[in-house]
Amino acid sequence: MGFSLRVLKAVLLAVVAALSVVVALPMAVLFWIMWPWTLVFQRFSQPAQAGEEPPQVDNAASQISIENLLGLHAPRQIDAVFEGGGVKAIAQVGAVRAAEDLKLKWSLLGGTSGGAIVASLLAAGKNSRDIWQILTRTGLHSLVAVWYLPRLPWLQKRLYFVLPLLPHLLFTKGLVSGAEFLRIMNTHLQKNDQQLLFRDIPNHDRKQEPEAPRYRLKMVATDISRGTPIILPDDLPYYWEPWDHARRSLNLPVSAASRLSPEDAQDCWPVAESVRMSMSIPFFFNPYALHLNVDDDGKSLIKDRMGKKGKKVLIVDGGISSNFPIWLFDTMDRRPTWPTFGFLLDETKGTKGHSISSIGNLIDMALSVVTTGMGAMDKRLSEHDQYRTTRLRTLRVNTTSFGLSLAKQSELFESGFQDAVEFFKRFDWGEYLSRFRRERSTVAQDSDDQY
């Protein structure tokens, strides 16, 4: 019975693959034939102007009391966690602008998927203006790059010309390879013209607090082969590639690999690679492949790393397991010096009832299933998390709306700014500590539970 099911599965896959190639091939040829004509039309058309500057917004500082927000003599520092949401993360860039108006400094930064992009760029020293320019100058549609198709903006902006991409989905598990996305992130995540590594963004507060995170940045991805969320860079030592990358970065021979420590595997790993893992939207981007570096029990690190790879596993978007990891920096052993703010993308805020997406084809349905499941429970926050989270309107923008117009991006930015300003007006640091931290600290003395 098992053999016959495997044969049937193989036959069905072969038939679907053959049909998709038969349909996609002439369409791909047609696009290549049309490509020279699009160049001619572009010469006589006015090119779209990239947004050199972000939208004009009122300064938030005049509207908010810093004493209420952070306390009278507290440092102007915050930790921040950004929810995943693909293109919708532009609203978070507006919220970042509001924080900058208040001259808030970013301490620890975390996020998932699109939120990981925002967090990583902030950790690299970028500000809201820089991130806005990266997005608008790059053009979100340029992420939709397939090697056998011409780079026609109108094709890249309209993902539902999907037939030429179906073979890519069938054979590589994603419509788009993700190579262009990784190239763009590597371009902007640099230090001294070199790839930004995790060792380049240490958490300096660790000198006073040894238990604090080693790095300023954390991201969430999902190991679907093992069915578990992974925290980056914390969980990198459980995979072979970070060890091998560290060995090569430190110019060690294979025979000397045993000298490496888990911290080396984390220190030498490029931040852009982790963002690529966290941003691997299922069915859209190809999964990120790694190999395990654990014993058969799946828990103990392999001591002998002599070039031996473990089983291959696939890493996808962190939103599958935790799209809003507001808990990333929570501890119960001390009173926080400054707050952790969450920036959540709320599809229902500002809309009458629930936003309803149009599902016209199989790809629409697959992406809708994924985006609905990504972090759906994360939006049901506890009272404690609700108090420290600002909900940002998404204006009915979809996660994969890579053809989003500049005008709509500006609208998202402005709404994110206004939503953050309203949140900062309401938040009271003293009330937060009184209502949640003291109460929970008392409970923590008699319990090992963490929040």
LUMKOLFI-871508 format. One record per atom (N, C-alpha, C, O): residue in one letter; x, y, z. Coordinates in steps of 0.1 Angstrom, whole numbers, plus 5000, padded with zeros to 4 digits. Layout:
% LUMKOLFI-871508
aXYZ;...
//
This chain:
% LUMKOLFI-871508
m500849885000;m500050005000;m500950135000;m500650224993;g501950125009;g502850245009;g503550264996;g503750384992;f504050154990;f504750164977;f503850224966;f504250314959;s502550184966;s501650234955;s501350384958;s501150454948;l501250424970;l501050564973;l502250654968;l502050764963;r503450594971;r504650674966;r504650684951;r505050784946;v504250574944;v504250574930;v503250674925;v503550754916;l502050674931;l500950764927;l501450914929;l501150994921;k502050934940;k502551064943;k503551114933;k503551224928;a504451024929;a505551054919;a504951084906;a505351174899;v503951004902;v503251024889;v502551154889;v502651234879;l501751184899;l501051314900;l501951434899;l501751534892;l503051424906;l504051534906;l504651554892;l504851664888;a504951434886;a505551444872;a504551504862;a504951584854;v503251474864;v502251524855;v502051674857;v502051754847;v501951714869;v501851864872;v503051934868;v502952044862;a504251884870;a505451944866;a505551964851;a505852064845;a505151854843;a505151864829;a504151964824;a504552044815;l502951974830;l501952064825;l502452214828;l502252304820;s503052234840;s503452364843;s504652414834;s504652534830;v505552324830;v506552354821;v506052384807;v506452484801;v505052304803;v504452324789;v503852464788;v503852524778;v503152504799;v502452624799;v503452744801;v503252844795;a504352724810;a505252834814;a506252864803;a506652984801;l506752764795;l507752794785;l507352894775;l508052984772;p506152874768;p505752974758;p505553114765;p505753214758;m505053114777;m504853244784;m506153314786;m506353434785;a507153234791;a508453294793;a509053344780;a509753454780;v508953274769;v509453314756;v508753444752;v509353544747;l507453454755;l506653574751;l507153694759;l507353804753;f507453674772;f508053784780;f509353834775;f509653954774;w510253744770;w511553784765;w511353854751;w512053944749;i510353814743;i510053884731;i509654024734;i509954124726;m508754044744;m508254174748;m509254264754;m509154384754;w510354204760;w511354284768;w511954404760;w511954514766;p512454384747;p513054494740;p512054614738;p512354734739;w510754574736;w509754684734;w509554764747;w509254884746;t509654694758;t509454774771;t510554874773;t510354984778;l511754844768;l512854934769;l512655054760;l512955164764;v512055034748;v511655144739;v510655234746;v510855364746;f509655174752;f508655264758;f509155334770;f508755444773;q510155274777;q510655334789;q511455464786;q511555554794;r512055474773;r512755584769;r511855704767;r512255824769;f510555684764;f509655794761;f508755814773;f507855904772;s508855744784;s508055764795;s508855824807;s510055814808;q508155904815;q508755964827;q509055864837;q508055794842;p510255834841;p510555734851;p510055774865;p509955894868;a509555674872;a509055694885;a510155744894;a511255684894;q509855844902;q510855904911;q510855824924;q509755814931;a511955784929;a512055714942;a511955814953;a512255934951;g511355774964;g511155864975;g512455904982;g512955824990;e513056014978;e514356054984;e514156084999;e515056055007;e513056145002;e512856175016;e511556105021;e510556095013;p511456065033;p510156005038;p509156115039;p509456235039;p507856075040;p506756175041;p506956275052;p507556235063;q506456395050;q506556495061;q505556465072;q504356445069;v505956465084;v505056445096;v505456545106;v506556595107;d504456575115;d504756665126;d505756605136;d505756475138;n506556685142;n507456635152;n506756575164;n505856645170;a507056455168;a506356385179;a506656445193;a505956425202;a507856505194;a508356545207;a507456645214;a507356635227;s506756735207;s505956835213;s504656775218;s503956845226;q504356655215;q503056595219;q503156495231;q502156445236;i504356465235;i504556355244;i505356395256;i506356475255;s505056345268;s505756365280;s506756255282;s506456145285;i508056295282;i509156185284;i509056135298;i509356025301;e508756225308;e508656185322;e507656075324;e507955975331;n506556075317;n505555975318;n506055845311;n505755735315;l506655875299;l506955755291;l508055675297;l508055555296;l509155735302;l510255665307;l510655685321;l511555615327;g510055785328;g510455815341;g511255945341;g511755995331;l511356005353;l511956145354;l513456145351;l513956225343;h514256045356;h515656045354;h516155925347;h517355895347;a515355855340;a515655735333;a516455765320;a516155865314;p517355675316;p518055705303;p516955685291;p516055615293;r517255755281;r516255755269;r516655635261;r516955645249;q516455515267;q516755385259;q515455305260;q514755305270;i515255225249;i514255125249;i514754995242;i515555005234;d514154885246;d514254765237;d512954765228;d511954815232;a513054705217;a511954705207;a511854565200;a512854505197;v510654525198;v510354395191;v509354435180;v508354495183;f509654395168;f508854425156;f508254295150;f508854195148;e506954305149;e506154185143;e506554165129;e506854265121;g506454045124;g506554015110;g505354055102;g504254045107;g505554095090;g504454135081;g504854165067;g504054225060;g506054125063;g506454155049;g506454305046;g507054385053;v505754335036;v505654475031;v505054565041;v505354685042;k504154515049;k503454595059;k504454655069;k504054745077;a505654605070;a506654665079;a506954805077;a507554875085;i506554865065;i506755005063;i506055085073;i506555195077;a504955045079;a504255115090;a505155125102;a505155215109;q505955015104;q506955025115;q508055125113;q508555185123;v508355155101;v509355255098;v508855395103;v509555475108;g507555415100;g506855535105;g506955545121;g507155655126;a506655425127;a506755425142;a508155455147;a508355515157;v509155405139;v510555435143;v510855585142;v511555635151;r510255645132;r510455795131;r509855865144;r510555955149;a508755815149;a508155875161;a509155865173;a509255955181;a509755745174;a510655725185;a511955805183;a512455855193;e512355835171;e513555915169;e513256065172;e514156135177;d512056105170;d511656245173;d511856265189;d512056375193;l511656155196;l511756165211;l513156145215;l513456145227;k514056125205;k515456095208;k515655975217;k516555965225;l514855875214;l515055745221;l516155665214;l516255665202;k516955595222;k518055515217;k517655365218;k516955325227;w518055295207;w517655155207;w518755075214;w519955075211;s518254995224;s519154905231;s519154765225;s519954735216;l518154685229;l518054545223;l516954555212;l515954625214;l517154485201;l516254485190;l515854345186;l516754255185;g514654315184;g514154185179;g513054195169;g512454295168;g512854085162;g511754085152;g511753955145;g512553865146;t510653945137;t510453825128;t510153875114;t509353975112;s510653815104;s510353835090;s510553985087;s511654035088;g509454055082;g509654195079;g510154275091;g510854375089;g509654235103;g510154305115;g511654275117;g512354365123;a512154165113;a513554135114;a514454225105;a515554265108;i513854265094;i514554365085;i514654495092;i515754555092;v513554545097;v513654675104;v514654665116;v515454755118;a514554565124;a515354545136;a516854545132;a517654605138;s517154465122;s518554445118;s519154575112;s520354605115;l518354655104;l518854775099;l519054875110;l520054955110;l518254875120;l518454965132;l519654925140;l520455015144;a519854795141;a521054745148;a522354785141;a523354805147;a522254795127;a523354835119;a523654985119;a524555035113;g522855055127;g523055205128;g522155285118;g522355405117;k521255225111;k520355295102;k519255365110;k518955325121;n518655475104;n517555535110;n516355525101;n516455465090;s515255585104;s513955575096;s514155625082;s513655575073;r514955735081;r515155795068;r515955695059;r515655675047;d516955635065;d517855545058;d516955425053;d517055385041;i516155375062;i515355255058;i514355285047;i514055215038;w513755405049;w512755455038;w513455455025;w512855415015;q514655515024;q515355525012;q515755395006;q515755374994;i516155305015;i516555165010;i515355105003;i515455044993;l514155115010;l512955055004;l512555114991;l512155044981;t512555244991;t511955314979;t512955314967;t512555304956;r514255324970;r515255324959;r515455184954;r515655174942;t515355084962;t515454954958;t514254914949;t514454844939;g513154944954;g511854904947;g511554764952;g512254664949;l510454754959;l510054624965;l509954514955;l510154394957;h509454554943;h509254454932;h510554384928;h510454284922;s511654454930;s512954394925;s513254264933;s514154184928;l512554234944;l512854114951;l512353994943;l512753884945;v511354014934;v510753914926;v511653884914;v511253924903;a512753824916;a513753804905;a513853654902;a514253574911;v513653614890;v513753474885;v514753474874;v514553554864;w515653384874;w516853394865;w516353374850;w517053424841;y515253294848;y514953264834;y513853364828;y513353344817;l513553474836;l512653574831;l513253704831;l514153734839;p512953794821;p513453924821;p512954004833;p511853984838;r513754104837;r513354184848;r512454304844;r512954414843;l511254264841;l510254364837;l509554414850;l508854334856;p509654544853;p508954594865;p507454564866;p506954524876;w506754574854;w505354554855;w505054404857;w504054374863;l505954314853;l505754174856;l506154144871;l505454074878;q507254204876;q507654184889;q506654244899;q506454194910;k505954344895;k504954414904;k503654334905;k502854354914;r503454244895;r502154174894;r502454024896;r502653954886;l502553984908;l502953844911;l502053744905;l502353624904;y500853784901;y499853684897;y499953644882;y499053584877;f501053694876;f501453624864;f502353504868;f503553494866;v501653414875;v502453304882;v502753184874;v503653114878;l502153174863;l502453054855;l503953034851;l504452924852;p504653144848;p506053124845;p506853084858;p507953034857;l506253104870;l506953084882;l506652944888;l507352894897;l505652874882;l505252744888;l506352644888;l506452574898;p507052624877;p508152534878;p509152554889;p509652464896;h509352684891;h510252724902;h509752674916;h510452624924;l508352694918;l507752654930;l507852504932;l508052454943;l507552424921;l507552284922;l508952224925;l509052124933;f509952274919;f511252214920;f512152274931;f513152214935;t511852394935;t512652454946;t511952494958;t512452554967;k510652464958;k509752484970;k509452634973;k509052674984;g509652724963;g509352864964;g509252924950;g509952884941;l508353034949;l508253104937;l509553184934;l509853194922;v510253234944;v511353314942;v512553264950;v512353214961;s513753264945;s514853204951;s515253274964;s515753214974;g515053404965;g515553484977;g516953534975;g517453604984;a517653504964;a519053544963;a519053704961;a520053764967;e518153764954;e518153904953;e517853974966;e518454074969;f516953914974;f516753974987;f518053974996;f518354065002;l518753854995;l519953845003;l520953944998;l521753995006;r521053964985;r522054054980;r521754194985;r522754264989;i520554234985;i520154364989;i520454385004;i521054485008;m520154285012;m520454295026;m521954305029;m522354375038;n522754225022;n524154225023;n524754365020;n525754415025;t524054435010;t524554565006;t524354665017;t525254755018;h523354655025;h523054755035;h523454715049;h523454795058;l523754585051;l524154535064;l525654515064;l526154405062;q526354625065;q527854615064;q528454695075;q527854785081;k529754665078;k530554745087;k531954745080;k532654645078;n532454875078;n533754885071;n533854815058;n534854755055;d532754825050;d532654765037;d532754615037;d533154545027;q532454555049;q532454405050;q531054365055;q530354445061;q530754235053;q529454185058;q529354215073;q530354195081;l528254265077;l527954285092;l527754145098;l526954065094;l528654115108;l528553995116;l527954015129;l527954135134;f527553915136;f526953935149;f527953995159;f527554065169;r529153955157;r530154005167;r530354165165;r530954225174;d529854215154;d529954365152;d528854435159;d528854565160;i527854365165;i526754435172;i526654375186;i525554325190;p527654385194;p527654335208;p526754415217;p526454535214;n526254355227;n525454425237;n526354475248;n526854395257;h526654605248;h527654655258;h527154655272;h527954665281;d525854645274;d525254645287;d525654515294;d525454495306;r526154415287;r526454285292;r527654295302;r527854205311;k528454395301;k529554415311;k529054435325;k529654385334;q527854495326;q527354515340;q526354405343;q526154375355;e525854335333;e524854225335;e525254105327;e524854095315;p526054015333;p526553905325;p525453815319;p525753745309;e524253815325;e523153735320;e522453795308;e521553735302;a522753915305;a522053985294;a522453925281;a523553855280;p521653945270;p522053885257;p523353925252;p523854045255;r524053845245;r525453865240;r525453975229;r526354045228;y524353975221;y524254065210;y522954155212;y522054125219;r522954265204;r521854365205;r520654315197;r519554375198;l520854215189;l519854175179;l519454025180;l520353945182;k518154005180;k517653865179;k516553855169;k515753945167;m516453745162;m515453715152;m514853575154;m515453495160;v513653555149;v512953425150;v512853375136;v512353445127;a513153245134;a512853165122;a512253035126;a512053015138;t511952945117;t511252825120;t511952705113;t512052715100;d512352605120;d512952485114;d511752395112;d511252325121;i511252385100;i510052305097;i510352155096;i509552065097;s511652125094;s512051985094;s511951915108;s511651805109;r512251995118;r512151955132;r510952005139;r510651965150;g510152095132;g508952145138;g509152235150;g508452215160;t510152325149;t510452405161;t510952545157;t511552565147;p510552645166;p511152775163;p512552785167;p513052705175;i513352875160;i514752885164;i514953035166;i514453125158;i515753065176;i516153205179;i517553235173;i518453155176;l517653335165;l518953365159;l519553495165;l518853595167;p520853495170;p521853385167;p521953285178;p522853195177;d521053275188;d521253185199;d521353045195;d522152965200;d520553005185;d520452855181;d521352825170;d521252705165;l522152915165;l523052885154;l524052765156;l524252685147;p524552745169;p525452635171;p524852495168;p525552395167;y523552485167;y522852355165;y522952325150;y522352215146;y523552405142;y523652375127;y525052385123;y525852455128;w525352305113;w526752285108;w527352405101;w528452435104;e526552475093;e527152585085;e527752695093;e528752745089;p527152735104;p527752845112;p529152805117;p530052885118;w529352675121;w530652635126;w531652635114;w532752685116;d531252585103;d532152585091;d532452725087;d533552755083;h531452815087;h531752955084;h532753015094;h533553095089;a532552985106;a533553045116;a534952985114;a535853055115;r534952855111;r536352795109;r537052865097;r538252905098;r536252895086;r536852955075;r537153105078;r538153155073;s536353175085;s536553315088;s537753325097;s538553425096;l538053235106;l539253235115;l540453165109;l541453155116;n540353125096;n541453065089;n541952935096;n543152915097;l541052855102;l541452735108;l541352615099;l540352605091;p542252525099;p542152395091;p541052315097;p540652325109;v540552215090;v539452125094;v539952055107;v539152025116;s541252015107;s541751945119;s541652025132;s541751965143;a541552155130;a541552245142;a540152285146;a539952375154;a539152235139;a537752275141;a537352255156;a536452325161;s537852155163;s537452135176;s537852245186;s537352255197;r538652345181;r538952455190;r537852555190;r537752645199;l536952545181;l535852645180;l534852635192;l534752525197;s534252745196;s533252745206;s531952785200;s531852835189;p530852755207;p529552795202;p529452945200;p528852995190;e530153025208;e530253175206;e530853205193;e530553305187;d531853125188;d532553155175;d531553135164;d531453215155;a530753035165;a529753005155;a528753125154;a528253155143;q528453185165;q527453295165;q528253425161;q527653495152;d529453445166;d530153575163;d530353595148;d530253705143;c530753485141;c531153495127;c530053485117;c530253485105;w528853465121;w527753445112;w527153585107;w526953675115;p526953595094;p526453725088;p525053755092;p524153665092;v524753875096;v523453915100;v522453895089;v521253855091;a522853935077;a521953925065;a521453785063;a520353765059;e522253685066;e521853545064;e520753505074;e519753435070;s520753555086;s519753535095;s518453605091;s517353545093;v518553725086;v517353795081;v516753715070;v515553705069;r517553665061;r517053575050;r516253455055;r515253425050;m516753395066;m516053285072;m514753325078;m513653265075;s514753435085;s513553485092;s512453535082;s511253535085;m512953575070;m512053635060;m511553535050;m510953575040;s511853405051;s511553305041;s510053265041;s509653165046;i509253355035;i507753335035;i507453205027;i507853195016;p506853105033;p506552985027;p505852995013;p504953085012;f506252915004;f505752914990;f506153034982;f506153034970;f506653144988;f507053254981;f508553254979;f509053254968;f509353254990;f510753244990;f511153094992;f510453024999;n512253054985;n512752924987;n513152905002;n513653005008;p512852795008;p513352775022;p514852785023;p515552765013;y515352815034;y516852825037;y517252685042;y516752645052;a518252625035;a518752495039;a519952505048;a520852575045;l519852425058;l521052405068;l521152255070;l520352175067;h522252225077;h522552085082;h522752085097;h523352175102;l522151985103;l522251975118;l523651945123;l524451885116;n523951995134;n525151975141;n524951925155;n525551965165;v523951825156;v523651775169;v523751615168;v523651565157;d523851555180;d523851415180;d522451355177;d521451435175;d522351225177;d521051165173;d519951195182;d518751195178;d520251235195;d519151275204;d518551415200;d517551455206;g519251485191;g518751615187;g519051725197;g518551835195;k519851695207;k520051795218;k521451835220;k521851955221;s522351735219;s523751755223;s524551795210;s524451735200;l525351905212;l526151945201;l527251845198;l527751775207;i527551825185;i528551735181;i529951795184;i530251905181;k530751715191;k532051765195;k533051755184;k533951835183;d532951655176;d533951635165;d533351695152;d532551635145;r533751815149;r533251885137;r534351875126;r534851985122;m534651765122;m535651735111;m535051735097;m535351655089;g534251835095;g533651845081;g532451765079;g532051745068;k531951705090;k530851615088;k529451685090;k529251755100;k528651675080;k527351735081;k526251645086;k526351525083;g525351695094;g524251615098;g523151615088;g523351645076;k521951585092;k520751575083;k520451715078;k520551815086;k519951725066;k519551855060;k518151895066;k517251805067;v518052015069;v516752075074;v516452205066;v517352265061;l515152235066;l514752355059;l514252455069;l513452425079;i514652585067;i514252695076;i513352785068;i513652825057;v512252825074;v511352915068;v510953035078;v511553045088;d510053115073;d509653235080;d509353215095;d508653115099;g509953295104;g509653285118;g508253305122;g507753265133;g507453365113;g506053395116;g505253265117;g504153265124;i505753155112;i505053025113;i505052985128;i504052915132;s506053015136;s506152975150;s505853095159;s505253075170;s506453215157;s506153325165;s506353455157;s507453495155;n505253505153;n505353625144;n505553755152;n505953855147;f505253755165;f505453865174;f506053825187;f505453815197;p507453805186;p508153755198;p508453865209;p509553895212;i507353915214;i507454025224;i508253975236;i508754055244;w508353845238;w508953785250;w510453775249;w511153735258;l511053815238;l512453785235;l513453835246;l514353755249;f513153945252;f514154005261;f513654005276;f514154075284;d512553935278;d511953935292;d512753855301;d513253745298;t512953905313;t513553835324;t512753865337;t512053965338;m512953775347;m512153795359;m513053815371;m512553835382;d514453815369;d515353825380;d515653965384;d516453995394;r515154065377;r515554205380;r514454295374;r513654265365;r514354415380;r513454515375;r514054585363;r515254615364;p513354595352;p513954655340;p514254805342;p513554875349;t515354855336;t515754995337;t514955075327;t514655195329;w514555015316;w513755075305;w512854975299;w513054855301;p511755025292;p510754935287;p511154855274;p512054905267;t510454755272;t510454685259;t509154715252;t508054685257;f509254785241;f508054825233;f507854725221;f508754685215;g506554685219;g506254595208;g505554675197;g504754765200;f505954655185;f505254715173;f504554615165;f505154545156;l503254605167;l502454495161;l501654555149;l501154665150;l501554475139;l500754515127;l499354455128;l499254335127;d498454545129;d497054505132;d496154525119;d495854635116;e495854415113;e495054425101;e493554475103;e492954525094;t493154465115;t491754505118;t491654645123;t490554705123;k492754705127;k492654845133;k492354945121;k493054945111;g491355025124;g491055125114;g490155075103;g489855145093;t489654955104;t488754895093;t487454855100;t487354835112;k486454855092;k485154815097;k485054665096;k484854615085;g485054595107;g485054455107;g486454395103;g487454475103;h486454275099;h487754215094;h487954245080;h487054245071;s489254255077;s489654275063;s489554145055;s489954045060;i488954155044;i488654035036;i489554035023;i489454125015;s490353935022;s491253925010;s490553854999;s489753765001;s490853894987;s490353824975;s491153704972;s492353724970;i490553594971;i491253464968;i490853414954;i489753354953;g491653444944;g491253414930;g491853294925;g491353234915;n492953244930;n493653124925;n494353044935;n494253084947;l494952934931;l495652844941;l496752924948;l496952894960;i497553004942;i498653074948;i498053174958;i498553184970;d496953244955;d496253334964;d495853254977;d496153294988;m495353134975;m494853054986;m496053004995;m495953015007;a497052964988;a498252914996;a498853025005;a499153005016;l499053144998;l499553255006;l498653305017;l499053345027;s497353295014;s496353345024;s496353245036;s496253295048;v496453115034;v496553015044;v497753045053;v497753045065;v498953075046;v500153095054;v500153225062;v500453225074;t499653335055;t499653455063;t498653465074;t498853535084;t497553385072;t496553375083;t497153305095;t496953345106;g497853195092;g498453115103;g499653185110;g499953145121;m500353265102;m501553325108;m501253425119;m500853535117;g501453375131;g501253455143;g499853495146;g499653595153;a498853425141;a497453455144;a497253465160;a496553555164;m497753365167;m497553365182;m498453475188;m498053515199;d499553525182;d500353625188;d499553755190;d499953835198;k498553775182;k497753905183;k496853895195;k496354005199;r496653785202;r495853775214;r496753795226;r497153695232;l497053915229;l498053945239;l497453945253;l496253965255;s498353915262;s497953925276;s497854075280;s498354155272;e497254105291;e497154245295;e498454315296;e498654425293;h499454235301;h500754285303;h501454325290;h501954435288;d501354235280;d501954265267;d501054365259;d501654445252;q499754365261;q498954465255;q499354605259;q499354695250;y499654625271;y499954755277;y501254815270;y501354935268;r502254735267;r503454785261;r503554765246;r504654775240;t502454745239;t502454715225;t501654825218;t500454855222;t502154875207;t501454965199;t500954895186;t501754825180;r499654905184;r499054835172;r499054935160;r498455045161;l499654895149;l499854985138;l498854935127;l498754815124;r498155035121;r497255005110;r498054955098;r499154995095;t497454865090;t498154805078;t497454855066;t497954825055;l496254915067;l495554975055;l495254875044;l495354905032;r494954755048;r494554645039;r495754605030;r495454545019;v496954635033;v498054595025;v498454455028;v498454415040;n498654375018;n499054225020;n500554215023;n501354295019;t500854105029;t502254075032;t503154075020;t504354125021;t502654025009;t503554004997;t503154104986;t503254074974;s502654224990;s502254334980;s503554404975;s503754524978;f504454334968;f505754394964;f505554494953;f506554564950;g504354504947;g504154614937;g503554734943;g502954814936;l503554754956;l502954864963;l503454994958;l504655014957;s502555084955;s502855214950;s503555304960;s503455274972;l504355394956;l505055484965;l504055564974;l504255594985;a502855604968;a501855674975;a501355594987;a501155644998;k501055454984;k500555374995;k501655345005;k501355335017;q502955335001;q503955325011;q504055445020;q504255435032;s503855565014;s503855685022;s502655685032;s502855735043;e501555645027;e500355635036;e500555545048;e500255575059;l501255425045;l501555335056;l502555395066;l502355385078;f503555465061;f504555535069;f503855635078;f504055635091;e502955715073;e502355815080;e501355755091;e501355805102;s500655655087;s499755595097;s500555525108;s500155535120;g501655465105;g502555405116;g503055505125;g503155485137;f503455625120;f503855735128;f502755785138;f503055795150;q501555805133;q500555855141;q500055755151;q499855795163;d500055625148;d499655525158;d500755515169;d500355495180;a502055525165;a503055525176;a502955645185;a503155635197;v502655765179;v502555885187;v501455865197;v501555895209;e500255815193;e499155795202;e499555695213;e499155705225;f500255585210;f500755495220;f501655555230;f501555535242;f502655635225;f503555695234;f502855795244;f503355815255;k501755855239;k501055945247;k500355865259;k500255915270;r499955745256;r499255665266;r500155595276;r499755585288;f501255555272;f502155465280;f502655545292;f503155655291;d502655485303;d503155545316;d504055435322;d503555335327;w505355475323;w506355375328;w506055335343;w506155225347;g505655435351;g505455415365;g504255315367;g504255225375;e503155345359;e501955255360;e502255115355;e501855015361;y503155105345;y503454975339;y504254895350;y503854775352;l505154955357;l505954885367;l504954845379;l505054735384;s504154935383;s503254905394;s502254795391;s501954715399;r501654795379;r500654705375;r501154565371;r500454465374;f502354565366;f502754435360;f504154385366;f504154265370;r505154465366;r506454415370;r506554375384;r507054265388;r506054455393;r506054415408;r505254295411;r505654205418;e504054295405;e503154185407;e503754055402;e503653955409;r504254065390;r504853945384;r506153905391;r506453785392;s506953995395;s508153965403;s507853885415;s508553795419;t506753925422;t506353855434;t505953705431;t506253615438;v505153695420;v504753565416;v505953475412;v506053355415;a506953545406;a508153465401;a508953405412;a509653305410;q508853465424;q509653415435;q509153275439;q509953195444;d507953245436;d507353115440;d507153025428;d506552915429;s507553065416;s507252995404;s508453005394;s509053115394;d508652905386;d509652915375;d509052965362;d509752965352;d507753005362;d507153045350;d507753175345;d508153265353;q507853195332;q508353315326;q507353365317;q506453285312;y507253495314;y506353545305;y507053605293;y506453665284;
//
